[in-house]
Amino acid sequence: MTWLRAAGLAACLALFPALPTFAEDVTLTSRDGAIEISGTLLGFDGEFYRVDTEYGVLTVDGSGVDCDGPGCPNLTGFVADMSISAAQAVAEPLFPALIESFARIEGYAATREEWPGRGFVYTLYDGDDARPVARFRVRLTTSQEAFADLIAEVADFVVSLREPTRDERLMARDAALGDLDAVRQSRVLALDALVPVVNPGNPVRHLGIETLADLYAGDITRWADVGGEDAPITLYLRDPAAGFGMVFNDMVVTPYDKQLADSVLTKAANAGVTRAVEDDPFGLGITSFSQTGLTETVTLTGACTFEVAPGRTAIKAGDYPLAAPVFLYRPAIRLPQAGRDFLRFLRTGAAERVIQRVGLVDQGIDEISVADQGARLANAIAQAGDEIPLEELQRMVALMTGTRRLTLTYRFSGGSTALDAPSRSNVGLLAEALEAGAFDGRSLVFVGFSDGEGAAALNKRLAARRAETVRRAVVEAAETFDPERVTITTDAFGEALPMACDDSEWGRRINRRVEVWVE
């Protein structure tokens, strides 16, 4: 253990005084006495011991060994103790509802206790004899501290509004916690979005992302400069050191080489931003899609005629550029049965309904009909350049007419063929659906698109390669899927179906994608 890991562990244990700390010596001996393993007990899930030995960290089946030493757990009174470190902005409304729904479905009674200054604790009891079987400790914190808890091995799950940094991934790997980028260790739990909002009396309903950056950097200070009244603009934002304030700064302000103006008024929560704009006729706020209140949302636009409004379908399909995924990460260690059951529950329709109820966008796979894609087709025709022949547009419309679009879109990091984090999660979602037989007897087409920069023929070839990359990743992830049950092909139309203007980086990023159409 390096000094950095040791320091992180000490700091995090100070934050979790009530957590069980095994960290004591044990000796595990096979029933026939032939094998003996000694080391420090890192964890016990009711079935398996996790021990740090001279050979490294080993996971040992408890049914085949006897345990001796001060760290040995009580086998008869075992209670699965799950620790979740989560970004407060989303976890505070979401996780009580998820845990209570999980308990109800599994037939457990549940009690909640406040964890003063930290979060809350749920204890689940067996319905027959009122015996405690599991405990979920939810620490409400920041994404940065949540990853520190995971690396220090005092968190079983992390709920974050951002991806782990390169340093966080490396420290997790060095701590034998696996690859946080792996499909099996990360997923998008739900989706929210950054939404510009104004007072209902304000006539401004359209702003570009670069204009938002100029506004929050203090380069534009009056509404008249963006189509409104001749009045000063009051800016509101969640605390930029955490939550959606940090996400907005990272996604909108920093990419344009700007800094937040000192005049920005910060609030402790998204709801505070919303209330401030409701009361301020000249206010502009950045809040979450789930908490727009009585304000009016502002549609994102560019120099061309494209507009992208925040809506459930646009956010779920990845068409809205300021979507804010809620990530769930877990270390590559075996969880207690209750933890594994909870993870499976998060993929169910019951969990999706909970996510919808609290105002977030769930990850259920929906299908979008051609009738609901009229604006896309109109944009394709209106924006088609000289390099897109009519025959190609006709071919695309013919294919689209016989299919429905899935609300799974795949995008890439830095214009490469490497999938970004939400797309890697979508790989797992579609793979699980294939394994479950959700598309048996149907045909899936992975369709590649590009931005309009460069030659159309080259863009089409790149889009085709990306479509094949996604197809291969999904098929490889669907380990138990029988390829005879579903017809899977690829196609590409390059720059023929833009979703946003190509005059900005965010517009080009939105246009570079792979969609999935199903027949």
C-alpha positions, 0 to 999 in steps of 0.5 A, spaced: 500 500 500 502 506 497 502 512 502 497 515 498 492 509 499 494 509 506 492 516 507 486 516 503 484 510 507 485 513 514 481 519 511 475 515 509 475 511 515 475 517 519 468 519 515 465 512 516 466 510 524 460 506 524 462 501 518 465 494 520 473 494 519 475 487 519 483 489 517 485 483 522 489 477 522 485 470 520 487 463 518 483 459 513 484 452 513 481 447 509 477 442 512 482 436 510 488 441 513 492 440 507 491 448 505 492 454 510 492 461 508 494 467 513 493 474 512 488 480 513 481 479 512 478 485 508 471 483 507 466 477 508 460 477 504 456 471 508 459 466 503 466 468 501 472 471 505 477 476 501 484 476 504 490 480 503 495 475 503 503 474 501 500 472 495 496 478 493 488 479 495 485 472 495 477 470 495 476 464 498 469 460 499 467 460 506 464 453 505 470 449 504 475 452 510 475 454 517 476 461 520 481 462 526 483 469 528 481 475 531 478 477 524 473 472 523 466 474 523 460 471 526 457 466 521 450 465 524 449 473 525 451 475 518 448 482 516 450 484 509 453 491 510 453 495 503 456 502 503 454 507 498 458 514 497 454 518 492 453 525 489 448 528 494 445 532 488 442 526 485 442 521 491 438 524 496 432 524 492 433 517 488 436 512 493 431 512 499 426 511 493 430 505 490 432 502 497 425 502 499 422 499 493 427 494 493 426 492 500 418 491 498 419 487 492 424 482 496 419 482 502 423 485 507 421 490 512 425 496 512 427 502 517 431 508 516 435 512 520 439 519 519 446 519 519 448 526 522 452 530 517 453 524 513 447 521 510 442 515 512 442 508 513 437 503 511 436 496 515 432 491 512 429 485 516 427 478 514 419 478 514 418 472 518 423 473 524 424 480 524 432 478 523 436 484 520 439 481 513 442 487 510 444 494 511 445 500 506 449 506 508 448 512 504 453 517 504 451 524 501 458 527 498 461 529 492 463 525 486 470 526 488 470 524 495 466 518 493 471 516 488 476 517 494 472 512 498 472 507 493 479 507 492 480 506 500 475 500 500 470 503 504 465 504 499 461 498 495 458 503 490 459 510 487 454 514 484 457 520 481 455 525 476 462 524 472 467 519 470 473 517 474 479 521 472 485 518 469 489 518 476 482 515 480 482 509 475 490 508 476 489 508 483 483 503 483 487 498 478 493 499 483 488 497 489 486 491 485 479 494 484 479 492 477 478 497 471 473 502 472 472 503 465 470 496 464 462 495 462 461 490 468 464 495 473 460 501 470 453 503 468 449 509 467 444 509 472 439 514 470 440 521 466 439 528 468 440 534 464 443 541 465 437 546 463 438 553 462 431 556 465 428 563 465 423 567 468 416 566 465 415 573 463 422 573 459 421 572 452 428 569 450 427 562 449 433 560 445 440 560 446 447 557 443 451 553 448 457 558 446 452 564 448 451 561 455 459 560 456 459 568 454 453 569 459 456 566 465 463 568 463 460 575 464 462 577 457 454 578 455 451 582 461 444 585 458 438 581 455 438 586 449 444 582 447 441 576 446 434 578 444 430 580 450 429 586 454 434 592 455 435 590 462 441 587 466 442 579 466 442 576 473 446 569 473 444 563 478 448 557 478 449 551 483 455 551 487 461 550 482 465 546 487 460 540 486 454 537 483 451 540 477 455 547 478 461 543 477 458 539 471 456 546 467 463 549 468 466 543 465 461 542 460 460 549 457 464 554 460 471 551 460 471 548 453 471 555 451 477 557 455 473 562 459 472 562 467 465 563 471 464 571 472 464 573 480 457 576 478 454 569 478 450 568 484 451 561 487 446 556 490 447 550 495 442 546 490 438 546 484 432 547 487 435 554 490 437 556 482 430 554 480 426 558 486 431 564 484 429 564 477 422 564 479 422 570 483 427 574 478 424 577 472 431 578 469 434 571 472 438 566 468 439 559 471 442 553 470 438 547 473 436 540 472 431 537 468 428 534 474 427 540 477 425 546 472 419 548 477 415 554 474 420 557 470 421 556 462 426 552 459 431 555 454 432 551 447 439 550 445 440 552 438 446 554 433 447 559 427 443 554 423 436 552 424 437 546 428 434 546 435 435 541 441 430 542 447 430 538 453 425 532 453 425 525 456 426 522 449 432 527 447 435 526 453 435 518 453 437 518 446 443 522 447 440 528 442 440 533 447 447 535 448 447 537 455 445 531 458 448 529 465 449 521 466 448 519 473 454 514 473 454 508 478 461 504 479 463 498 483 470 495 484 471 488 481 470 484 488 465 480 490 459 483 493 454 480 498 448 476 496 444 483 498 448 487 494 448 483 488 440 482 488 440 490 489 444 491 482 440 486 479 434 490 481 437 497 478 436 494 471 428 492 472 422 495 470 420 497 478 427 501 478 425 504 472 419 507 475 422 509 481 427 513 477 421 516 473 417 518 479 423 522 482 424 526 475 430 523 472 430 519 466 431 512 466 435 507 462 429 503 459 430 501 452 424 505 448 423 505 440 421 511 436 417 511 430 418 514 424 412 518 425 416 521 431 422 523 427 419 528 422 424 534 424 430 529 423 428 528 416 426 535 415 433 537 417 436 532 413 433 534 407 434 542 408 441 541 410 444 536 405 450 539 401 452 538 394 456 531 396 449 528 399 446 525 393 438 525 393 439 517 392 442 517 398 437 520 402 432 516 399 435 510 401 436 512 408 428 514 408 427 507 405 430 504 411 428 508 416 421 507 414 421 500 415 424 500 422 424 504 429 430 507 432 432 505 439 433 510 445 440 508 445 446 512 441 453 511 441 458 516 441 466 516 441 471 520 445 475 525 442 473 524 435 476 517 435 473 510 435 473 509 442 466 509 446 465 514 451 462 512 458 455 513 457 456 509 450 460 503 454 454 503 459 449 502 453 453 497 450 451 493 456 444 495 456 443 492 449 447 486 450 443 484 456 437 485 452 439 481 447 441 475 452 434 476 455 431 475 448 428 482 447 429 482 440 428 475 438 426 474 431 427 481 429 433 485 425 437 490 428 441 495 424 447 499 427 447 505 423 453 510 423 453 518 422 458 523 422 459 531 422 460 535 416 467 536 416 471 534 410 469 530 404 463 526 405 465 519 402 471 519 407 466 521 413 461 515 410 467 510 411 469 513 418 461 512 420 461 505 417 467 503 421 464 506 428 458 502 426 462 496 426 465 497 432 459 498 436 456 492 433 462 488 435 462 491 442 455 489 443 455 482 440 462 480 445 458 483 451 452 479 450 456 472 452 450 468 452 446 471 446 445 466 440 446 470 434 441 465 430 436 469 434 437 476 431 439 478 425 444 484 426 447 488 420 451 495 419 450 501 415 452 508 414 450 514 411 455 519 414 453 526 414 446 525 411 442 526 418 445 531 422 442 532 429 445 539 430 449 545 427 456 543 425 458 550 426 460 548 433 464 543 437 458 540 441 454 540 434 459 536 431 460 531 437 452 530 437 452 529 429 458 523 430 454 517 432 451 510 431 444 509 432 440 502 432 434 501 428 430 495 429 425 492 424 
